[in-house]
Every structure is written in C-alpha cells, then in structure tokens.
Amino acid sequence: MSESVDCLDLPPAPTETITERKVALDGRILEFPLERWLTTSEVIVGRWVADKDPRAIARYPRAGGFTSWGIWWPGKPYSAYRLHRPDGSLRIYRLDTVDHVAFDGQTIEFHDLLLDALIRPDGDVTIEDEDEVEEATAEHKLSLEQRWRIDWTRELYRNRSELLMQRIDAAVEQAVRTVRNGG
C-alpha cells in the first residue's frame, strides 16, 4: 500500500468549499459541506471536518475531531471515504457503490446504490448492506444496470482492496500536493 499523507502535516485548508449531495434510492437527499481540495475532470476530492459541520455532533455524537476525505471519480461505480481519527491517524476506508456521479463546479452529486464496503488499513474487507440490496431487488427498486454495478463493485471490493486503497491514497496525496503548491 502507498504511504498515506500524514493528516497532521497538511497545508492550511482551502477556503473554497463544495457540497456533497448523496441521493438515496428512495429519493432522500443528504448534503455535507466539504473543503474543496481538488476538482478535475478525473477526480473530485473534498474533506469533511466534523467540527466545521454544525449538524455533525447532533447527527454523529462522537464525531468531534474526526475528518473524512471524500473521493469521487466520475464514471466509476464507486466513491470512497478515507476516515481519520482526531489524532490524524487513519481509521478506515469506506466505499459506496454509486451511480450518476456529476459535478457542476459547486456540488458533487451521486446516487447511492446501497452496497458499501469497509476496508481496514490491513486490507481486511467487510461488505455491508447486502440485505438492503436483496430487499430492493425483490421490490424491483433496482434496474438491471444498477444491479450489475452492485455485483461488479462487490467483487472489486473483495478482490482488489489493495488497488482501491492505493487509488484512494493517491487521490488524497494529489489533492494535498495541489493545495500545498498553491493551486
């Protein structure tokens, strides 16, 4: 695995922000304010800082001091979060299976397709919400294309966790380098 950026040795955070907009299968929308670290046609990287989100502690009572790098690759069937403890150490990687990733310059919007994966820094993988996928399939809430995306990403999560961690780390490193170099 590539070396992770030391989250205690970051340049000052960018003052520009973006909004993460997650659209659930049932149409519910969740939005999160993110620091805008990198936005290119290939990758969008933002950082959520619990202490800067007024709803964080109400929504996530033990979130104080935690940060999460969010990474989206338009066209890919997954997005990723790299979560860090208050001391800056890496806690875990979380991946979402997604569809319809779009960035308009201010908002990164995507549709959540239920299946998630947790990858521990040692590479151990836990797949989450398979029961929700089966329920949504039985209720005909997922198209054949969406089901294909879910099945494909499940195999990717299980069999290519090392590659995914490297891709996530590289995106964060690129974002930090870009900000550190003033641009």
N, C-alpha and C positions, 0 to 999 in steps of 0.2 A: 504494500500500500504506500502511496506517496505520503510525504510528510505533510501534516496538517498545519495550516497557518496558526501560529500562536495567537490566540484571541486576546492575549494581554498586551501584545505588541502591535496594535492596529494604529494606523494613522487616524487623525480626527475624522469622525464620521461625516459623510456628505450632508449638506443641509437640505438638498433636494430629496423629495420623497416620492414614492409610488404607492398605489393601493393594490393590495392583493384581494381579488374577488373570487371566492370559491362558490360555485353554483352546485348545490346538491341535486341528486337525482329527482327529488320531489319539488325542486324549484326554489327552495330556501337559499338565501344568499348570506354568506358570511364575509365581512370585509375586515382587513387588518392594515394598519399603517406600517410602511416599511421604509427604512433608509434606502436610498437609491444608490447602489454601489456599481452596477454595471448593466447597461442595456444596449445590446447589439441585436442584429437580426438572427444571430445564432443562439444567444443565451441572455437571460434576464436574471440578475442576482440582486436580491434585496435582503435587508436584515431587519428582523423584528426584535425589538428590545422591550421586554416586558414592562420595565419601569417607565417607558415612554408611551405606553398604550393605557389610557385611563380606564379601560374596561378589563384590563388583564387580570388584576388581582380579584375582581369580582367573578370573572369567568374562570380563572385558574388560580385558586387561592395560594398555591405555593410557587407561583411563577416569579416572584421578586428576584431580580438579578439574572434571570435566565435570558439567553439570546438564541435566536434561530435564524440561520441563513436559509433563505428560500431560493431555489434554483429551478428555472423553467427553460425548457428547450422547445421552442415552437416546432410542432410536427412530431415530437416524441410522445409516446403513450404513457409517459410517467413524468412526475415532477419530484423534487427532493427537498428535504429539510435537513440541515446539519445543526443539531441542538447542542448548546453548550451550557454548562453549569455556571453559577455566579463567579467561580474562580477562573473561568475561561476554558476549563478542560472539556474535552469532547465527551458528551453524554451518549449520543446515539444518532444514527441516520434514520430518517423516516421517509419512505417513498409512497406517493399516491399514484394510483392509476387514474389517468385523466384523458379528457377529450376536449376538442375545441379550444386549444390554448391560443389566446390572442392578446397582443399588447398594443395599445393605442398611443403610447408615449407617456401616459399617466397611470393607467390601470392594467395590471396583468390579470386577465380573466380566464378561468378554466372551469370545465365541468368535471366534477368528481365522480368516478366510476366505482366507488365503494371499496375495492380491494386495496389494502395498504400492506406495507412491509416495514418491519423494523430490522435494521442491520446494526449489530453491535460492533464496536471497533475491532473485535477479534474475528469478525466475519460471520458470526452466528446469525441466522436469519429466522425471523418469526413472521409468518403470513397472518394478517388479521382480516376479519370481516368476511370470511368465505361464506358464513351463514347468511349474511345480508345479500351477497351476490346470488346465492341459490334462491333465496326468497324473491328477489327482484326478477330473476329469470322465470321462476314459476308464475309470477304475476304479470309476465310479459312487459316489464318496465325497461328491459334492455333490448336494444336491437341486436341483430346478428353481428354487425360490425363492432358494437360495443363489447359484446361477449367475447369476440375474437381478441380485442385489445386486452381484456382482462386476462384471458387464458395465456396470451403471449407474454404479458408482463409478469404473471405469476412464475412462469418458467425462467424468465430473465432474473427475477429476484432470487429464486432458488439456486440457479446455476451460475450466475455471473455477478455475485455480490462484490467481489474484489474489483472488477471492472467498474461497477457502479460507484463504489467508494472513491476510486481514482478519479472518475469523471466529476463527481461532486467536489472533491478536494481541489481539482484543477480549476473548476469554475470559481470557487471561492478565492483561490490564490490569484487568478487573473483579475478578479474584482478588486482585491486588496492592492495589487500592483498598479492597477489603473488609477485608483484613488491616490495612492502614495505618489505616483508620478504626475499628479495634478490634472488627470483628465478622464 
